[in-house]
Amino acid sequence: MEAVAEGLWGLADYAEKRGEIGKAVKCLEAICQSKSSFLPTVEVKTRLRIATLLLKHSHNVNEAKTHLERSQLLLNTIPSSFDLKFRTYSLLSQCYHLVGAIPPQKQILNKALELTQTVSSAAAVPAYQISGKLWSCNFNSQLANALIIEGDYQNAIFALESGFLSAAELYYPELQMFFATSILHVHLMQWEGQSLVEKALHTCDEVWESIPLHKREQCFGLLFYNDLLHIFYRLRICDYKNASQHVDRLDAAAKTHSQKAAQMQDLTNELNALNQSLSRSDLSFRERSTLSSKQALLQEGLGSIPSLASTGCLEIHADKIFLAPPPIDGEWLPKGAVYALVDLMVVILGRPKGFFKECAKRIQSGIHAIQVELAKLGITDGVREVDLQHSAIWMAGVYLMLLMQFLENKVAVELTRAEFVEAQEALVQMKSLFIRFPTILQSCESVIEMLRGQYAHSVGCYSEAAYHYVEAAKLTESKSMQAMCQIYAAVSYFCIGDAESSSQALDLIGPVYRMKDAFVGVREEASVLFAYGLLLMKQQDLQEARNRLAKGLQIAHNNMGNLQLVSQYLTILGTLALALHDTSQAREILRSALTLAKKLNDIPTQIWVLSVLTDLYRELGEEGNEIENDDYRRKKFDELQGKLADAHSSIHHIELIEEARVQVQQLNDITIKRAMEGQSMRINLDIPESVGLFAPAPPLSSSRLADLDTRRRGKKKI
């Protein structure tokens, strides 16, 4: 009977190579359904093979789970067969994870870990000890994921530390690096303190340096994972300078990896075609000899690309970027998502610096790549989250969240450039995606409301802007996001200009200002100082306003590198310098502000600066400069009015500024929520909100500073 099994296994191999997965499964099922008895090990190997095919090529997770549970029962009667048991436990754990059955997943993993300890301590053969420790790494990695889904971060870190120790006992630095980066990821998610995160970062750096350089260059998965986690940390603490270094390295690595993967795919395709030709029976001796020579050359070419066998590290694969060697073979994210994420990092760091051309290219590239991957998952126009297969929900969530990040940055770029119609289109697309996938994209509702506020503010609808900012703050549990939305709302209230709105702005700024030092990084402090400076100007405390704004400018310039925020700070400071009759400093500051605003094509800020410069030239009696400057201001004003007219006449304008939240049919689908909870370890990017602070408008002319608050009220101290 073993010969029959071997024959059917061979037929299944042949069918799989031809892409005929259904036929392969039927060949294997013939063994399981046979009335003749096969040895238990034969049946187990067959069921393992069926489960592997189903998990790899279909969404039929429950069928795979049934085969694996039957295998587990059969293995209970076999005293050894440790490798088969480990493979069964690992695949069964994956099935439980995919169907959201976390308690049985933890149970099977703990059982598997007990077996690895038995094998590692009792095995007389060193190879079994090594195998036991490798499988222990696998199971600890899966257990950490399961624990994170339940929010048990401490035990997740304990599981990862156990895996790290096993890897160290194996003298396997690449595997140690996998666990070191995973531990860093959990610390970034949990964020119990900056010191713990920095300690985990230091461990990653130490382990990475311990890997020989020639191997390090091939560990693409670990390189991407490690550098992206470093970037998320640097963004969190607003260390954009060091984040840029990691982004540059990642960008170069992505290009290298893409080229090598494409090269390998081309050689593989050519070799497969040649092998088909060689299988023909009608070839002449000369033709067969020529094809055999070409085959040898192609195999040599493939062999020159680093692989698991030759480097002891990670395999260059056409469609995957592995994080760890067998038996883990884990991905953090699929290759397409990793490439898109690198593009996203380039955008997030390049946009505040005004690199809009490169940002536009990367946004377009990232969105296209994500749409291709979503199409593979069957997510096309009209598909909603209720239509998704359970096993596709997590992957869909990965790509949809990335797509929303790209669209968020597109909105920010277009608003900065005063391209309001383009910003509308991107924002409407975000809205549509949220309506179709309300559970998967639930965390994006707050961002959408914030962006609606940004749009409304940019087109002069300040009351509507304040409404959406306040709503955005209500929809998030992030203290940072809440603070930024309150600051944005305060600026919009200032632009309304009446006494009641000024009071509302003060009520929003006060709590944020008092807790500004409690935030990680300086983003909130730089932004609240901007709004607080406006408040002090409103209260006619010009010298104190100047001091606070100067501090905010220093933070924005030295730590953030956000040119739009810097240009707006400079404009306010130039206005104050003029009001305090420091015309020399006012001229210098305002010219710098105008230069930055021109670089960003930020027309509202340009108009604001030009208005103040006109006042400056008038005060200095420079009639020629005043006329020339005011002519340019009018030209820009007319340009802006045309863009505003286009925006207001658009069919999307009313729906975006309407003082109502996006209406969705909340499914409360437990299945979808459970699947999405599994994202935590995998995709919790924790990328800071990337939208900057927009300038108040209409511009505050220095000649009108005395009239900023005509209805005098007592100063209300923060």
TORSE-954404 format. One record per residue (C-alpha): x, y, z; residue in three letters. Coordinates in steps of 0.02 Angstrom, whole numbers, plus 50000, padded with zeros to 5 digits. Layout:
<pts>
X Y Z Ala;
...
</pts>
This chain:
<pts>
50000 50000 50000 Met;
50147 50117 50028 Glu;
50187 50106 49842 Ala;
50010 50161 49802 Val;
50029 50308 49921 Ala;
50196 50355 49841 Glu;
50115 50353 49670 Gly;
49971 50463 49723 Leu;
50091 50583 49809 Trp;
50189 50594 49648 Gly;
50032 50630 49547 Leu;
49984 50765 49672 Ala;
50157 50844 49653 Asp;
50138 50844 49465 Tyr;
49964 50922 49473 Ala;
50022 51057 49593 Glu;
50168 51104 49481 Lys;
50044 51124 49338 Arg;
49935 51235 49449 Gly;
49795 51107 49455 Glu;
49766 51117 49642 Ile;
49596 51032 49637 Gly;
49670 50879 49553 Lys;
49813 50875 49677 Ala;
49691 50876 49823 Val;
49586 50738 49744 Lys;
49740 50627 49724 Cys;
49780 50648 49907 Leu;
49600 50627 49964 Glu;
49598 50458 49875 Ala;
49719 50396 50008 Ile;
49613 50461 50153 Cys;
49451 50393 50080 Gln;
49520 50223 50030 Ser;
49437 50068 50103 Lys;
49608 49989 50113 Ser;
49708 50030 50268 Ser;
49864 50136 50257 Phe;
49991 50157 50396 Leu;
49944 50299 50516 Pro;
50101 50396 50467 Thr;
50052 50386 50283 Val;
49880 50455 50320 Glu;
49951 50592 50431 Val;
50076 50647 50297 Lys;
49936 50648 50169 Thr;
49818 50751 50276 Arg;
49959 50872 50316 Leu;
49989 50892 50130 Arg;
49804 50923 50096 Ile;
49794 51053 50234 Ala;
49949 51140 50168 Thr;
49875 51151 49993 Leu;
49709 51215 50057 Leu;
49789 51349 50165 Leu;
49906 51403 50027 Lys;
49787 51404 49879 His;
49610 51425 49948 Ser;
49502 51501 50084 His;
49442 51330 50142 Asn;
49514 51345 50317 Val;
49383 51237 50401 Asn;
49419 51090 50285 Glu;
49605 51108 50321 Ala;
49568 51114 50507 Lys;
49466 50953 50496 Thr;
49612 50861 50414 His;
49734 50926 50544 Leu;
49623 50879 50691 Glu;
49608 50703 50619 Arg;
49798 50699 50602 Ser;
49816 50751 50783 Gln;
49707 50606 50839 Leu;
49808 50483 50736 Leu;
49972 50552 50805 Leu;
49914 50522 50983 Asn;
49933 50336 50948 Thr;
50112 50356 50885 Ile;
50245 50373 51021 Pro;
50375 50469 50920 Ser;
50356 50554 50747 Ser;
50400 50720 50828 Phe;
50422 50814 50665 Asp;
50248 50763 50605 Leu;
50174 50814 50772 Lys;
50261 50983 50767 Phe;
50203 51017 50589 Arg;
50025 50968 50634 Thr;
50023 51079 50788 Tyr;
50093 51226 50690 Ser;
49969 51214 50547 Leu;
49823 51182 50665 Leu;
49872 51337 50764 Ser;
49869 51438 50603 Gln;
49695 51372 50564 Cys;
49629 51420 50735 Tyr;
49705 51592 50712 His;
49622 51614 50542 Leu;
49450 51568 50608 Val;
49473 51675 50764 Gly;
49474 51530 50887 Ala;
49607 51600 51005 Ile;
49578 51491 51162 Pro;
49601 51325 51067 Pro;
49749 51402 50975 Gln;
49834 51443 51141 Lys;
49793 51269 51205 Gln;
49873 51182 51056 Ile;
50026 51295 51063 Leu;
50055 51263 51247 Asn;
50041 51077 51214 Lys;
50166 51095 51073 Ala;
50287 51192 51183 Leu;
50280 51055 51315 Glu;
50327 50929 51182 Leu;
50474 51036 51122 Thr;
50541 51043 51300 Gln;
50527 50855 51314 Thr;
50617 50828 51148 Val;
50754 50956 51184 Ser;
50794 50888 51356 Ser;
50774 50700 51325 Ala;
50836 50678 51147 Ala;
51003 50591 51137 Ala;
51028 50644 50957 Val;
51088 50826 50941 Pro;
50986 50849 50782 Ala;
50826 50816 50881 Tyr;
50879 50944 51011 Gln;
50907 51073 50875 Ile;
50741 51030 50794 Ser;
50652 51046 50961 Gly;
50724 51220 50992 Lys;
50681 51277 50816 Leu;
50502 51220 50837 Trp;
50499 51303 51007 Ser;
50540 51466 50918 Cys;
50396 51436 50797 Asn;
50269 51403 50934 Phe;
50326 51548 51044 Asn;
50307 51665 50896 Ser;
50129 51605 50862 Gln;
50086 51609 51047 Leu;
50143 51791 51059 Ala;
50025 51836 50917 Asn;
49880 51749 51003 Ala;
49916 51836 51168 Leu;
49926 52006 51084 Ile;
49754 51982 51008 Ile;
49691 51963 51187 Glu;
49789 52117 51241 Gly;
49905 52015 51352 Asp;
50065 52110 51307 Tyr;
50167 52055 51456 Gln;
50147 51868 51422 Asn;
50173 51901 51236 Ala;
50341 51980 51275 Ile;
50380 51832 51389 Phe;
50344 51711 51245 Ala;
50453 51811 51126 Leu;
50594 51818 51254 Glu;
50584 51628 51269 Ser;
50602 51617 51081 Gly;
50749 51737 51089 Phe;
50837 51626 51217 Leu;
50808 51470 51111 Ser;
50883 51559 50961 Ala;
51032 51613 51066 Ala;
51060 51432 51124 Glu;
51062 51383 50940 Leu;
51192 51520 50904 Tyr;
51073 51584 50770 Tyr;
51085 51776 50765 Pro;
50963 51792 50620 Glu;
50830 51704 50723 Leu;
50877 51808 50876 Gln;
50849 51962 50769 Met;
50675 51902 50724 Phe;
50627 51893 50907 Phe;
50718 52055 50953 Ala;
50619 52152 50822 Thr;
50457 52068 50875 Ser;
50489 52120 51055 Ile;
50524 52298 50996 Leu;
50359 52296 50900 His;
50261 52247 51055 Val;
50346 52383 51159 His;
50302 52511 51025 Leu;
50120 52454 51031 Met;
50110 52450 51220 Gln;
50221 52603 51253 Trp;
50241 52587 51440 Glu;
50387 52706 51435 Gly;
50518 52775 51318 Gln;
50660 52691 51413 Ser;
50588 52516 51381 Leu;
50570 52554 51196 Val;
50747 52621 51185 Glu;
50814 52466 51274 Lys;
50726 52356 51145 Ala;
50797 52465 51006 Leu;
50971 52445 51078 His;
50951 52255 51082 Thr;
50899 52256 50899 Cys;
51052 52359 50853 Asp;
51168 52243 50949 Glu;
51098 52083 50872 Val;
51096 52159 50697 Trp;
51280 52204 50712 Glu;
51319 52026 50769 Ser;
51258 51956 50602 Ile;
51403 51944 50477 Pro;
51392 52081 50345 Leu;
51377 51962 50197 His;
51227 51878 50281 Lys;
51152 52043 50338 Arg;
51143 52102 50158 Glu;
51029 51954 50117 Gln;
50913 51971 50267 Cys;
50790 52081 50175 Phe;
50641 52037 50285 Gly;
50733 52080 50445 Leu;
50807 52237 50368 Leu;
50635 52301 50320 Phe;
50555 52253 50484 Tyr;
50694 52325 50592 Asn;
50711 52488 50497 Asp;
50523 52517 50487 Leu;
50505 52491 50674 Leu;
50649 52614 50701 His;
50559 52738 50588 Ile;
50395 52719 50684 Phe;
50489 52755 50845 Tyr;
50578 52906 50772 Arg;
50414 52975 50705 Leu;
50334 52947 50875 Arg;
50467 53053 50962 Ile;
50475 53178 50815 Cys;
50657 53134 50775 Asp;
50634 53160 50589 Tyr;
50819 53179 50551 Lys;
50863 53003 50608 Asn;
50703 52934 50534 Ala;
50760 52999 50363 Ser;
50920 52896 50372 Gln;
50820 52737 50396 His;
50699 52783 50256 Val;
50843 52812 50134 Asp;
50917 52642 50176 Arg;
50749 52557 50159 Leu;
50714 52639 49993 Asp;
50880 52576 49923 Ala;
50849 52402 49995 Ala;
50674 52395 49918 Ala;
50744 52434 49747 Lys;
50880 52302 49766 Thr;
50760 52169 49828 His;
50636 52208 49690 Ser;
50771 52189 49557 Gln;
50833 52023 49628 Lys;
50657 51954 49647 Ala;
50615 52004 49469 Ala;
50777 51927 49407 Gln;
50738 51764 49497 Met;
50560 51762 49431 Gln;
50619 51788 49251 Asp;
50748 51648 49266 Leu;
50619 51533 49347 Thr;
50492 51565 49210 Asn;
50623 51534 49076 Glu;
50680 51374 49162 Leu;
50501 51310 49177 Asn;
50471 51341 48992 Ala;
50633 51253 48948 Leu;
50590 51104 49059 Asn;
50425 51087 48967 Gln;
50517 51085 48802 Ser;
50636 50952 48868 Leu;
50488 50843 48917 Ser;
50441 50822 48734 Arg;
50477 50649 48664 Ser;
50504 50706 48484 Asp;
50664 50806 48516 Leu;
50819 50761 48416 Ser;
50982 50726 48505 Phe;
51054 50894 48449 Arg;
50901 50992 48507 Glu;
50899 50902 48675 Arg;
51084 50936 48699 Ser;
51063 51122 48662 Thr;
50916 51136 48780 Leu;
51009 51041 48916 Ser;
51155 51163 48902 Ser;
51035 51310 48920 Lys;
50953 51223 49067 Gln;
51121 51207 49155 Ala;
51158 51392 49127 Leu;
50988 51445 49195 Leu;
51009 51334 49348 Gln;
51180 51410 49376 Glu;
51103 51584 49362 Gly;
50970 51541 49489 Leu;
51103 51468 49602 Gly;
51198 51633 49600 Ser;
51050 51720 49684 Ile;
51069 51701 49873 Pro;
50955 51568 49946 Ser;
50922 51490 50113 Leu;
51041 51347 50081 Ala;
51189 51453 50028 Ser;
51178 51595 50155 Thr;
51099 51520 50308 Gly;
50990 51673 50307 Cys;
50831 51722 50217 Leu;
50774 51670 50046 Glu;
50749 51789 49900 Ile;
50574 51742 49846 His;
50469 51806 49703 Ala;
50315 51849 49806 Asp;
50369 51845 49989 Lys;
50491 51931 50106 Ile;
50522 51808 50246 Phe;
50569 51865 50420 Leu;
50639 51703 50484 Ala;
50704 51533 50426 Pro;
50605 51370 50436 Pro;
50506 51313 50529 Pro;
50444 51492 50555 Ile;
50447 51560 50376 Asp;
50352 51708 50443 Gly;
50307 51867 50352 Glu;
50273 52029 50444 Trp;
50181 52096 50293 Leu;
50166 52033 50113 Pro;
50297 52096 49992 Lys;
50176 52216 49906 Gly;
50127 52292 50072 Ala;
50309 52313 50124 Val;
50352 52403 49962 Tyr;
50198 52513 49982 Ala;
50247 52550 50161 Leu;
50420 52608 50107 Val;
50336 52725 49982 Asp;
50224 52787 50122 Leu;
50372 52825 50234 Met;
50453 52925 50094 Val;
50291 53025 50078 Val;
50269 53055 50264 Ile;
50446 53122 50282 Leu;
50450 53214 50115 Gly;
50282 53303 50121 Arg;
50322 53424 50265 Pro;
50482 53472 50172 Lys;
50387 53516 50016 Gly;
50449 53373 49905 Phe;
50279 53365 49822 Phe;
50336 53297 49654 Lys;
50418 53145 49733 Glu;
50272 53126 49854 Cys;
50147 53126 49711 Ala;
50246 52991 49621 Lys;
50256 52883 49777 Arg;
50072 52908 49820 Ile;
50021 52856 49645 Gln;
50139 52707 49650 Ser;
50080 52651 49821 Gly;
49895 52668 49782 Ile;
49916 52571 49619 His;
50011 52430 49704 Ala;
49880 52417 49841 Ile;
49735 52415 49717 Gln;
49819 52272 49624 Val;
49834 52172 49786 Glu;
49654 52212 49836 Leu;
49595 52150 49666 Ala;
49684 51985 49699 Lys;
49581 51970 49858 Leu;
49423 52001 49757 Gly;
49401 52178 49825 Ile;
49342 52281 49678 Thr;
49213 52420 49661 Asp;
49053 52375 49750 Gly;
49127 52240 49864 Val;
49090 52269 50049 Arg;
49165 52192 50205 Glu;
49016 52074 50227 Val;
49063 51995 50060 Asp;
49239 51948 50118 Leu;
49296 51773 50160 Gln;
49350 51764 50343 His;
49527 51713 50297 Ser;
49542 51865 50182 Ala;
49486 51993 50311 Ile;
49654 52018 50394 Trp;
49747 52040 50229 Met;
49612 52156 50165 Ala;
49631 52259 50322 Gly;
49818 52276 50295 Val;
49797 52346 50119 Tyr;
49644 52452 50159 Leu;
49731 52536 50305 Met;
49883 52573 50196 Leu;
49769 52641 50060 Leu;
49688 52759 50186 Met;
49861 52820 50240 Gln;
49908 52861 50061 Phe;
49744 52951 50031 Leu;
49764 53049 50194 Glu;
49933 53111 50135 Asn;
49863 53151 49963 Lys;
49729 53260 50045 Val;
49864 53348 50146 Ala;
49974 53380 49994 Val;
49830 53447 49888 Glu;
49766 53561 50027 Leu;
49940 53632 50052 Thr;
49950 53667 49865 Arg;
49774 53741 49868 Ala;
49717 53607 49745 Glu;
49550 53592 49832 Phe;
49458 53489 49701 Val;
49594 53356 49701 Glu;
49587 53354 49891 Ala;
49398 53331 49881 Gln;
49415 53179 49769 Glu;
49540 53093 49884 Ala;
49434 53132 50038 Leu;
49276 53068 49954 Val;
49368 52908 49911 Gln;
49416 52888 50095 Met;
49236 52916 50143 Lys;
49174 52787 50018 Ser;
49299 52657 50080 Leu;
49245 52687 50260 Phe;
49061 52665 50214 Ile;
49101 52499 50126 Arg;
49217 52433 50263 Phe;
49156 52516 50424 Pro;
49219 52383 50544 Thr;
49388 52356 50464 Ile;
49418 52544 50447 Leu;
49333 52596 50609 Gln;
49492 52680 50674 Ser;
49495 52791 50518 Cys;
49331 52880 50558 Glu;
49420 53006 50669 Ser;
49549 53042 50534 Val;
49412 53068 50404 Ile;
49325 53194 50517 Glu;
49489 53283 50548 Met;
49522 53294 50361 Leu;
49346 53360 50331 Arg;
49392 53494 50456 Gly;
49555 53531 50364 Gln;
49461 53544 50199 Tyr;
49325 53656 50271 Ala;
49454 53770 50353 His;
49556 53782 50192 Ser;
49404 53841 50092 Val;
49351 53967 50223 Gly;
49209 53871 50308 Cys;
49275 53896 50484 Tyr;
49120 53853 50584 Ser;
49102 53688 50492 Glu;
49288 53655 50513 Ala;
49276 53677 50702 Ala;
49128 53558 50708 Tyr;
49222 53420 50618 His;
49379 53443 50724 Tyr;
49278 53427 50883 Val;
49190 53272 50816 Glu;
49359 53196 50767 Ala;
49421 53220 50945 Ala;
49269 53127 51011 Lys;
49299 52979 50895 Leu;
49475 52934 50952 Thr;
49553 52871 51112 Glu;
49723 52938 51061 Ser;
49770 53083 51175 Lys;
49886 53149 51040 Ser;
49750 53149 50907 Met;
49627 53229 51028 Gln;
49750 53367 51067 Ala;
49788 53404 50885 Met;
49603 53411 50841 Cys;
49571 53531 50985 Gln;
49712 53642 50924 Ile;
49646 53640 50746 Tyr;
49470 53681 50809 Ala;
49539 53827 50911 Ala;
49624 53901 50758 Val;
49461 53887 50660 Ser;
49367 53974 50801 Tyr;
49497 54114 50798 Phe;
49463 54137 50613 Cys;
49276 54158 50646 Ile;
49329 54309 50745 Gly;
49184 54347 50862 Asp;
49194 54350 51051 Ala;
49099 54187 51077 Glu;
49213 54094 50957 Ser;
49368 54165 51041 Ser;
49302 54103 51208 Ser;
49274 53930 51133 Gln;
49451 53931 51064 Ala;
49520 53973 51235 Leu;
49423 53831 51315 Asp;
49502 53710 51190 Leu;
49681 53775 51201 Ile;
49692 53784 51390 Gly;
49688 53597 51432 Pro;
49808 53554 51291 Val;
49930 53691 51339 Tyr;
49934 53633 51519 Arg;
49977 53454 51470 Met;
50092 53495 51323 Lys;
50245 53421 51411 Asp;
50157 53255 51440 Ala;
50158 53205 51256 Phe;
50292 53098 51176 Val;
50388 53207 51054 Gly;
50360 53392 51019 Val;
50224 53394 50885 Arg;
50085 53441 51004 Glu;
50192 53573 51091 Glu;
50241 53657 50927 Ala;
50059 53662 50871 Ser;
49984 53722 51035 Val;
50113 53861 51047 Leu;
50055 53918 50876 Phe;
49874 53927 50934 Ala;
49924 54001 51102 Tyr;
50021 54137 51012 Gly;
49862 54183 50917 Leu;
49768 54190 51082 Leu;
49895 54308 51160 Leu;
49888 54419 51006 Met;
49699 54421 51025 Lys;
49724 54477 51205 Gln;
49848 54612 51148 Gln;
49990 54532 51247 Asp;
50107 54554 51099 Leu;
50275 54532 51184 Gln;
50224 54371 51271 Glu;
50148 54309 51109 Ala;
50315 54343 51024 Arg;
50409 54243 51157 Asn;
50294 54092 51145 Arg;
50291 54095 50956 Leu;
50480 54107 50948 Ala;
50492 53951 51055 Lys;
50367 53861 50945 Gly;
50463 53914 50788 Leu;
50624 53843 50860 Gln;
50539 53676 50893 Ile;
50456 53671 50721 Ala;
50620 53713 50634 His;
50743 53608 50733 Asn;
50639 53455 50774 Asn;
50501 53441 50646 Met;
50562 53515 50482 Gly;
50382 53556 50435 Asn;
50405 53699 50312 Leu;
50222 53748 50309 Gln;
50215 53765 50498 Leu;
50381 53859 50497 Val;
50320 53980 50363 Ser;
50161 54013 50462 Gln;
50259 54042 50622 Tyr;
50372 54163 50529 Leu;
50222 54256 50459 Thr;
50146 54283 50631 Ile;
50315 54333 50703 Leu;
50340 54455 50558 Gly;
50168 54527 50594 Thr;
50214 54548 50777 Leu;
50383 54625 50736 Ala;
50295 54754 50629 Leu;
50166 54789 50765 Ala;
50311 54816 50886 Leu;
50393 54932 50756 His;
50543 54817 50730 Asp;
50536 54844 50542 Thr;
50709 54776 50506 Ser;
50671 54608 50585 Gln;
50497 54607 50510 Ala;
50567 54626 50334 Arg;
50692 54483 50359 Glu;
50565 54365 50438 Ile;
50429 54397 50311 Leu;
50543 54371 50163 Arg;
50594 54202 50234 Ser;
50411 54158 50261 Ala;
50369 54205 50081 Leu;
50512 54100 50013 Thr;
50450 53946 50106 Leu;
50268 53976 50058 Ala;
50319 53990 49874 Lys;
50418 53827 49885 Lys;
50263 53740 49951 Leu;
50149 53829 49828 Asn;
50049 53874 49984 Asp;
49944 54014 49910 Ile;
49844 54061 50068 Pro;
50005 54084 50168 Thr;
50083 54181 50023 Gln;
49934 54301 50023 Ile;
49947 54317 50212 Trp;
50134 54359 50202 Val;
50109 54478 50056 Leu;
49973 54573 50150 Ser;
50090 54601 50297 Val;
50233 54650 50181 Leu;
50120 54779 50098 Thr;
50088 54855 50269 Asp;
50275 54853 50304 Leu;
50319 54944 50143 Tyr;
50179 55069 50175 Arg;
50247 55106 50349 Glu;
50423 55126 50280 Leu;
50363 55237 50138 Gly;
50431 55119 50004 Glu;
50295 55157 49879 Glu;
50373 55059 49735 Gly;
50392 54901 49838 Asn;
50217 54925 49909 Glu;
50137 54936 49736 Ile;
50238 54791 49665 Glu;
50204 54683 49817 Asn;
50018 54722 49820 Asp;
50002 54685 49633 Asp;
50077 54513 49663 Tyr;
49961 54489 49813 Arg;
49809 54529 49706 Arg;
49867 54408 49573 Lys;
49883 54270 49702 Lys;
49717 54321 49781 Phe;
49629 54306 49613 Asp;
49712 54136 49586 Glu;
49651 54077 49755 Leu;
49475 54143 49724 Gln;
49467 54042 49563 Gly;
49518 53884 49655 Lys;
49393 53920 49793 Leu;
49255 53947 49667 Ala;
49293 53778 49587 Asp;
49291 53695 49758 Ala;
49127 53775 49813 His;
49041 53731 49648 Ser;
49095 53548 49658 Ser;
48962 53417 49691 Ile;
49066 53352 49838 His;
49084 53518 49931 His;
48920 53515 50028 Ile;
48935 53332 50081 Glu;
49111 53363 50148 Leu;
49075 53518 50251 Ile;
48902 53464 50310 Glu;
48894 53465 50500 Glu;
48856 53280 50514 Ala;
48964 53127 50533 Arg;
48979 52996 50398 Val;
48827 52882 50408 Gln;
48870 52698 50397 Val;
48779 52536 50429 Gln;
48873 52469 50580 Gln;
48878 52281 50560 Leu;
48948 52239 50730 Asn;
49009 52080 50650 Asp;
49102 51983 50784 Ile;
49189 51879 50652 Thr;
49261 52031 50564 Ile;
49310 52115 50728 Lys;
49398 51958 50788 Arg;
49494 51942 50626 Ala;
49545 52125 50631 Met;
49605 52110 50811 Glu;
49740 51997 50744 Gly;
49817 52147 50657 Gln;
49896 52209 50817 Ser;
50061 52116 50806 Met;
50064 52121 50619 Arg;
50020 52295 50561 Ile;
50001 52413 50708 Asn;
50100 52546 50615 Leu;
50072 52682 50745 Asp;
50115 52814 50616 Ile;
50079 52988 50686 Pro;
49941 53087 50603 Glu;
50028 53168 50458 Ser;
49921 53323 50427 Val;
50001 53490 50471 Gly;
49927 53646 50548 Leu;
49846 53765 50425 Phe;
49863 53952 50430 Ala;
49722 54059 50496 Pro;
49636 54161 50364 Ala;
49593 54297 50320 Pro;
49768 54363 50355 Pro;
49796 54460 50516 Leu;
49857 54627 50453 Ser;
49972 54720 50574 Ser;
49874 54881 50546 Ser;
49721 54796 50619 Arg;
49803 54720 50772 Leu;
49720 54848 50884 Ala;
49550 54791 50820 Asp;
49575 54605 50845 Leu;
49448 54603 50984 Asp;
49337 54757 50976 Thr;
49224 54694 51115 Arg;
49352 54705 51256 Arg;
49346 54565 51381 Arg;
49455 54527 51530 Gly;
49606 54419 51495 Lys;
49576 54238 51536 Lys;
49739 54157 51591 Lys;
49784 53979 51545 Ile;
</pts>
